């Protein structure tokens, strides 16, 4: 198979035949190997938005049970928009990157105040915490729009299947994803590609590395940030000294203060007095 980057025109008839063959191969496999994920059972715009924000930098296996719990407690845009931040962070606990929960709440407020769910890439990108990939994904999975999106799994499938190479940037991958899109079945196509990448074209089987890696969690400031949020969701407010005792981690006061400033900058924590902290309201 010739790679897309070597072709002058993507409308080459030979290219079209190979695309069709690729589509049939993936969809035939998917018909027998579909993953049952909770956000796929009811792909409403709200459910899709919640799942997409949760899935940012977090594995599917960790998101699935949390998604069910989250939707049970916050079933609508309105309920999330009016959520108490402390309750919200309790439900979010375990997913990491807690600022995503606050951004999701802000996005819910924007949607509720708007009176309808955004239905264009530009409108969705105006929501807090929503970027180009997430906006496209919401339109694909909630509205079955004929758009293409490229995540880590899809990138790996495109490379392993000979349509791209590892040196290609996201900008260069986008027209390739557009070309191989199974039009009229965008939702199914992207679900199939993601499942195929997660179960068949894995990093270990293809040797294709992701473009970025998460930093080590154990012992990191991210671990401490998560621990701080968990502690503060269980109390009304807490002094810095008490917080250090409860965290029981190898930090001095200046290091913990630095982390607290980060959490305040992210809108997760606020001061209730001199060196006294609480979950931001």
C-alpha positions as CSV (number, residue, x, y, z in Angstrom):
1,X,0.0,0.0,0.0
2,X,1.3,3.5,-0.9
3,X,1.1,6.0,1.9
4,X,-1.1,9.0,1.6
5,X,1.8,11.4,2.0
6,X,3.3,10.1,-1.2
7,X,0.2,10.8,-3.3
8,X,-0.3,14.0,-5.2
9,X,-4.1,13.6,-5.3
10,X,-6.3,12.0,-2.7
11,X,-8.9,11.4,-5.4
12,X,-6.7,8.7,-7.1
13,X,-9.1,5.8,-8.0
14,X,-6.6,3.4,-6.5
15,X,-6.7,5.3,-3.3
16,X,-10.5,5.1,-3.2
17,X,-10.4,1.3,-3.6
18,X,-7.9,1.0,-0.7
19,X,-10.1,3.2,1.5
20,X,-13.1,1.2,0.8
21,X,-11.3,-2.1,1.6
22,X,-10.0,-0.5,4.8
23,X,-13.5,0.6,5.9
24,X,-14.9,-2.8,5.2
25,X,-12.2,-4.6,7.2
26,X,-12.6,-2.4,10.2
27,X,-16.4,-2.5,10.2
28,X,-16.6,-6.2,9.7
29,X,-14.2,-6.7,12.7
30,X,-16.2,-4.3,14.8
31,X,-19.5,-6.1,14.1
32,X,-18.1,-9.0,16.1
33,X,-16.1,-7.0,18.7
34,X,-18.0,-3.9,19.8
35,X,-17.2,-2.7,23.2
36,X,-20.2,-2.1,25.4
37,X,-19.5,1.4,26.9
38,X,-22.2,3.2,29.0
39,X,-22.0,6.5,27.0
40,X,-22.7,4.6,23.8
41,X,-26.0,3.3,25.1
42,X,-27.5,6.8,25.2
43,X,-25.3,9.1,23.1
44,X,-27.2,12.3,24.0
45,X,-25.2,15.5,23.6
46,X,-24.9,15.9,27.4
47,X,-23.8,12.3,27.9
48,X,-21.3,12.5,25.1
49,X,-19.9,15.8,26.5
50,X,-19.5,14.3,30.0
51,X,-17.8,11.2,28.6
52,X,-15.4,13.1,26.3
53,X,-14.2,15.4,29.2
54,X,-13.8,12.4,31.4
55,X,-11.8,10.5,28.8
56,X,-9.3,13.3,28.4
57,X,-6.0,11.7,29.7
58,X,-7.9,9.0,31.5
59,X,-8.3,5.3,30.6
60,X,-11.7,3.9,29.5
61,X,-11.6,1.3,32.3
62,X,-11.4,4.1,35.0
63,X,-14.0,6.3,33.3
64,X,-16.8,3.7,32.7
65,X,-17.9,3.2,36.4
66,X,-17.4,6.9,37.2
67,X,-19.6,7.9,34.2
68,X,-22.5,5.9,35.5
69,X,-22.2,7.3,39.0
70,X,-21.9,10.9,37.6
71,X,-24.9,10.6,35.3
72,X,-27.0,9.2,38.1
73,X,-26.2,12.2,40.4
74,X,-26.1,14.8,37.7
75,X,-28.4,13.6,34.9
76,X,-28.9,16.8,33.1
77,X,-27.1,20.0,32.0
78,X,-29.2,21.9,34.5
79,X,-28.4,19.7,37.5
80,X,-24.7,19.9,36.7
81,X,-24.8,23.7,36.2
82,X,-26.3,24.0,39.7
83,X,-24.1,21.5,41.3
84,X,-22.3,22.2,44.6
85,X,-18.5,22.1,43.8
86,X,-17.7,20.0,46.8
87,X,-20.3,17.3,45.8
88,X,-19.1,17.5,42.2
89,X,-15.5,16.8,43.2
90,X,-16.5,14.0,45.5
91,X,-18.1,12.2,42.5
92,X,-15.1,13.1,40.3
93,X,-12.6,11.7,42.8
94,X,-10.5,8.9,41.2
95,X,-10.5,10.4,37.7
96,X,-7.7,12.9,38.3
97,X,-7.2,16.3,36.7
98,X,-9.9,17.8,38.9
99,X,-10.0,21.1,37.1
100,X,-11.8,19.2,34.3
101,X,-14.8,18.8,36.7
102,X,-15.0,22.5,37.4
103,X,-14.6,23.3,33.7
104,X,-17.4,20.8,32.9
105,X,-19.6,22.5,35.4
106,X,-18.8,25.9,33.8
107,X,-19.6,24.5,30.3
108,X,-22.9,23.2,31.6
109,X,-23.8,26.7,32.9
110,X,-23.0,28.1,29.5
111,X,-25.2,25.6,27.8
112,X,-28.1,26.0,30.3
113,X,-27.9,29.8,29.9
114,X,-27.8,29.4,26.1
115,X,-31.0,27.4,26.2
116,X,-29.9,24.8,23.7
117,X,-26.9,22.5,23.1
118,X,-24.3,24.0,20.7
119,X,-24.2,22.2,17.3
120,X,-21.2,23.6,15.5
121,X,-17.4,23.3,16.2
122,X,-17.1,27.0,16.8
123,X,-20.0,27.1,19.3
124,X,-18.7,24.1,21.2
125,X,-15.1,25.5,21.3
126,X,-16.6,28.5,23.2
127,X,-17.4,26.1,26.1
128,X,-15.0,26.0,29.0
129,X,-12.5,23.2,28.6
130,X,-13.6,22.2,25.1
131,X,-11.0,22.2,22.3
132,X,-10.9,21.2,18.7
133,X,-10.9,17.4,19.3
134,X,-13.6,17.4,21.9
135,X,-15.9,19.7,19.8
136,X,-15.6,17.4,16.8
137,X,-16.1,14.3,19.0
138,X,-19.4,15.7,20.5
139,X,-20.7,16.4,17.0
140,X,-19.7,12.9,15.8
141,X,-21.0,10.9,18.7
142,X,-24.0,12.9,19.6
143,X,-25.2,14.0,16.2
144,X,-23.5,11.6,13.8
145,X,-22.0,14.5,11.8
146,X,-19.7,13.7,8.9
147,X,-16.6,15.0,10.6
148,X,-13.3,13.2,11.4
149,X,-11.4,13.3,14.7
150,X,-8.1,11.7,15.6
151,X,-7.3,10.4,19.0
152,X,-4.3,8.2,20.1
153,X,-6.0,5.0,19.0
154,X,-7.2,6.3,15.6
155,X,-3.7,7.8,14.9
156,X,-2.2,4.4,15.6
157,X,-4.6,2.6,13.3
158,X,-4.0,5.0,10.5
159,X,-0.3,4.6,10.8
160,X,-0.3,0.8,11.2
161,X,-2.7,0.5,8.2
162,X,-0.3,2.4,6.0
163,X,-2.3,5.6,5.5
164,X,0.1,7.7,7.6
165,X,3.5,7.6,9.3
166,X,4.7,8.5,12.8
167,X,6.3,11.7,11.7
168,X,3.0,13.3,10.7
169,X,1.6,16.1,12.9
170,X,-2.1,16.3,13.8
171,X,-2.5,18.9,11.0
172,X,-1.2,16.4,8.4
173,X,-3.2,13.6,9.9
174,X,-6.6,15.4,9.7
175,X,-7.0,15.3,5.9
176,X,-6.2,11.6,5.9
177,X,-8.8,11.0,8.6
178,X,-11.3,13.1,6.5
179,X,-10.5,10.9,3.5
180,X,-11.1,7.5,5.1
181,X,-14.2,8.7,7.0
182,X,-17.2,6.4,6.4
183,X,-19.7,9.0,5.6
184,X,-23.3,8.6,6.9
185,X,-21.9,6.4,9.7
186,X,-19.5,8.7,11.4
187,X,-20.5,7.7,14.9
188,X,-20.1,4.0,14.2
189,X,-16.9,4.5,12.2
190,X,-15.1,6.4,15.0
191,X,-16.3,3.9,17.6
192,X,-15.0,1.1,15.4
193,X,-11.6,2.7,14.9
194,X,-11.2,3.3,18.6
195,X,-12.1,-0.3,19.5
196,X,-9.8,-1.6,16.7
197,X,-7.0,0.5,18.0
198,X,-7.6,-0.5,21.6
199,X,-7.9,-4.2,21.0
200,X,-6.0,-5.1,17.8
201,X,-3.7,-2.2,16.7
202,X,-2.3,-1.7,20.2
203,X,1.0,0.1,21.0
204,X,2.6,-3.3,22.0
205,X,1.5,-5.1,18.8
206,X,2.4,-2.3,16.4
207,X,5.4,-0.7,18.2
208,X,3.8,2.7,17.5
209,X,4.4,5.1,20.5
210,X,1.9,7.8,21.5
211,X,2.9,11.4,20.7
212,X,2.9,12.2,24.4
213,X,3.1,10.4,27.7
214,X,1.6,11.2,31.1
215,X,4.1,12.0,33.8
216,X,4.6,9.5,36.6
217,X,1.7,9.9,39.1
218,X,3.2,8.3,42.2
219,X,4.9,10.9,44.3
220,X,4.1,13.7,41.9
221,X,2.5,17.1,42.6
222,X,-0.6,15.8,40.7
223,X,-0.9,13.0,43.3
224,X,-0.7,15.6,46.2
225,X,-3.3,17.8,44.4
226,X,-5.7,14.9,44.2
227,X,-5.1,14.1,47.8
228,X,-5.8,17.7,48.9
229,X,-9.1,17.8,47.0
230,X,-10.2,14.5,48.6
231,X,-9.4,15.7,52.1
232,X,-11.1,19.1,51.6
233,X,-14.3,17.5,50.2
234,X,-14.7,15.8,53.6
235,X,-14.5,19.0,55.7
236,X,-15.8,22.5,55.8
237,X,-12.4,24.1,55.9
238,X,-8.9,23.2,57.0
239,X,-5.7,24.9,58.2
240,X,-2.5,24.3,56.4
241,X,-0.9,22.5,59.4
242,X,-3.9,20.1,59.8
243,X,-3.9,19.5,56.1
244,X,-0.2,18.5,56.2
245,X,-0.9,16.0,59.0
246,X,-3.9,14.5,57.1
247,X,-1.9,14.2,53.8
248,X,1.0,12.5,55.6
249,X,3.3,13.1,52.6
250,X,6.9,14.2,52.3
251,X,6.4,17.9,51.7
252,X,7.5,21.0,53.6
253,X,5.2,23.9,54.2
254,X,6.4,26.0,51.3
255,X,5.9,23.1,48.8
256,X,2.4,22.5,50.0
257,X,1.6,26.3,49.9
258,X,2.8,26.3,46.2
259,X,0.4,23.4,45.4
260,X,-2.4,25.3,47.2
261,X,-1.7,28.3,45.1
262,X,-2.0,26.1,41.9
263,X,-5.3,24.8,43.1
264,X,-6.6,28.3,43.8
265,X,-5.5,29.4,40.3
266,X,-7.4,26.5,38.8
267,X,-10.6,27.5,40.8
268,X,-10.6,24.4,42.8
269,X,-9.7,25.8,46.2
270,X,-10.2,29.1,48.0
271,X,-8.9,30.7,51.2
272,X,-11.4,30.9,54.1
273,X,-8.9,32.8,56.3
274,X,-5.2,33.1,57.0
275,X,-3.7,29.7,55.8
276,X,-7.2,28.2,56.0
277,X,-8.5,26.5,52.9
278,X,-11.8,25.1,51.5
279,X,-13.3,23.9,48.2
280,X,-14.1,26.9,46.1
281,X,-17.8,27.7,46.0
